[in-house]
Structure formats: structure tokens, C-alpha cells
């Protein structure tokens, strides 16, 4: 079977691209060949890139040329199923429906939310309302979507397309968490169409695990985009509180973003050397930092669709302390693999981290359970089995 993955880019710039790259690596073991094209819009211009190639393959301003290229590509490569990821172009998606069966992955709520986040930025609150005209109002009131009239209208029309035309034409929609399933159901997607298939993380051999239990300095790690939606300001507050209480910890903040300067300003001078902003790192460096950490802090305050870095930490036997938002509870099991804390409750977050710093037995039990659940529930085999079955079913539709 041949699968064509289509995303808005092919460069590794986030969790979506990491996931597709891993599919490209593991699907051949299940007798499936994959291709990955990126189609990115720049005004009226479309750039087509192929995974592994730095320069664009082609640039078009004529949509018919794009359609012709994709038609010829699917014929030449004998594509059986098209798998769409982060893509929001109704005209393009509607054309893909005419080529082959199409399945879609809900990596974020872009199918049901014009702002792609289900989050009201100004008041830092989660939006629990289904898609509707209120989205226009809240874009201006809460800044949850681009407020430029043309861009807002475009975003609104994209979701309107997904919840009408898209809903009736996708062979299947892959949701990574029960939270994403529930949001799709609110907007009229059918249970039969939705396939719950959480992300996976490659197995780490036990001999390669690093036990940080007895390290003098305990490293607390965060991996992700440095933005307020990711709750990095709450992470910094928690770290400062722990340091002020005399805990010998070090914050490793991995990632970058437009709010990084604000977060750096939060660090008191006396704790400058206790916090490291690593910036973006390659996969090897992230793996090393994860392995050497004591635990992961997951402070997102917007409803994460899942949270891949969490299961990456668990695979390395690291407990996680995080806010209970979105799909986080899919993998972070309270009192088993770490602690779930009410969103924005920094005081409780500090208490729970302190419990893991103080209690060696508690820490070791949670470390063991975290790895056990990562191995059993978020394995490559489990994810690929569901995915390949979905591909096969799509062929009959």
C-alpha cells in the first residue's frame, strides 16, 4: 500500500512534523510505503516541497497547475490513500477528495476552531463552545484568532468547510485524545468516522535509561514552544518558588518562541545560573536532556490535543507534573505516572513537584509506572496497528 502524506510543510518544526517523519520511518515495517509533500501558501503562490529536500520542488500561482501535479503524482507513485495533516485549504482538500480516499489527523483543533487552539488568549481561558458565529465575536474580544477581517473570514470559512463538506467526505479522522474526539462530536462529526489513536513514542531500551534519583542537582525539564499558552510563565513561577524554598533544582527550558524575553525577565538575578534557556535543539540533544532530567513539567494552560513530549519523558521513566487540560489526561495518570494539577494552580504544582523531590519511594514507583504505561499504551506497534487498519478500511470507501 502507498500513502501520500500532505502537510503545510516538510521541515521539522514541531510535533506534527516529528510524527510524520516517524511514520515515514516505521510504516515500511508494516509493508506500507510513504511519500510526504508539503504545500505551503504565500499569498497567491503555492510552494510544493518534498520531505528530505531543502528547496521547493515547484512554485505555482495557478491552482490548476497544483491540481495537475498532484493528480500526476498520485498516478505515478500509485498512491492508494491520501493522509492529510496540518492543512487548511478547502479548495485543495476538496480536490484531493476526487483523487483518492482521504483520512485526516486532528493534530490540533483546526477542524473545529478558527484559531486552532480552543483558547481565549486575553483571559487565558479554555473555550468550551462549539464552532459558530460566536467565534467572530470572540476573535475580537479574546484575541483567539487573527482579527484582520480577511484572515478571520478565511479562518471561519475553513472551519465551516470542515464541518460540512469535509465531515461528509473524509474516510476517517484520526483523533489523538478523547478530548479531540469530544470536540469533533460537538461539531457534528460522527463516532463511526472518528478513530481514537493516541501518539506513540519509539521504545528506549532499559540499558539506556538514566537514573537521576541520586543526583545532587535535580533537573526539571520543559520541552515546547515558549508562549503563554504553553504556560511557561507558570513553570518559571514554580521553579522560582522551589529554589526559594531551598530545593537544589535546575530548570531546563527547551524551545523558543515570541515570549521568550518576557520569561527570561522573570528570573531573579540570584537564580540566573539555575535556569537554562536552551532554545531549539535537534532530536539527539532533546533526547539527552530528557534522559538526564529528574522529571518533566507540563504547564500548558490551553487544551493540548495530546502532548508528545510527555510520553517521551515517560518512556525514559520520568514522572510528569502538569496542568489538567485538553488531552493531557490521556497519558498523564494522576498518582500513577505523575500528578495532574488544576490549570494555573502554581502553588499546587510546587507541592506536587516537591513530593517527587522529597519522596524517593514515591518517585521510583511513578518512574516505573510511567515507563510501563509508555511501553504498553503508546508503543509504535499499537499505534501502527490502528493506523494501518484505518488505511485498509479507507480503501473500501
ZIVENUR-V538766 format. One record per helix or strand of 3 or more residues. SS is the DSSP state (H for helix, E for strand). FROM is the first residue (numbers start at 1). TO is the last residue. If there is no record, write none. Layout:
SS|FROM|TO + SS|FROM|TO
//
This chain:
E|2|7 + H|15|30 + E|33|42 + E|45|50 + E|58|60 + H|63|76 + E|81|84 + H|90|99 + E|101|106 + H|109|111 + H|134|142 + H|149|169 + E|172|175 + H|178|186 + E|194|196 + H|206|208 + E|218|223 + H|232|244 + E|249|255 + H|260|265 + H|269|274 + E|275|279 + H|283|292 + E|295|298 + H|308|315 + E|320|323 + H|328|330 + E|338|341 + H|346|358 + H|360|377 + H|380|394
//
